[in-house]
């Protein structure tokens, strides 16, 4: 291969990577607004031809699966970063802040049940749960997290923050940070605090959402 053809191939790969990023960003916006939107709406928003989209994804389900798996990988990466933080409470709160800012759980709420997860996604989900449990254990060990808070409360907390959405993205970020601070205050250990009501969320209690629905 000549130096010129090598540069051309590298340029094409870079352009393909940029196109894929544009497509995924467009898909995220389209399917957050309407999970039932056709894949053509993604191509239109991304400004690419439908053939360019189909070269990367065999269909809508593949695109939905990619979006959710990317979010899951981001969750795992942020948890791994947090576990390297020496301060237990900072590790816990910093992890939640970054996941809220990344808006991972909007996709979970909107797209669960719209595609069939892969085995790899299942393994990553198990890993995510293990990492989150480790962060909760450390937060308990710091004495800052109330004893009756459990790891499965985190999913509900993150979904509550993801539900906050206004047309202005920056204002959305501000309001979500505020909501997170309110929720963290409720999870903080306070002497003589009343116990949290009802039994805590259980492992697998929300798995029904991932059953494929037509």
SULHUSUL-V523729 format. One record per pair of residues at least 24 apart in sequence whose C-alpha atoms are under 6 Angstrom apart, sorted by the first residue. I is the first residue (numbers start at 1). J is the second residue. Records with the same first field share a line. If there is no record, write none. Layout:
BEGIN
I=J, J
END
This chain:
BEGIN
22=46
61=115
71=104
76=128
88=138, 139, 142
89=139
92=135
105=159, 162
106=162
112=209, 210
113=209, 210, 211, 212, 213
114=212
144=188, 189
145=187, 188, 189
146=187, 188, 189
152=201
END
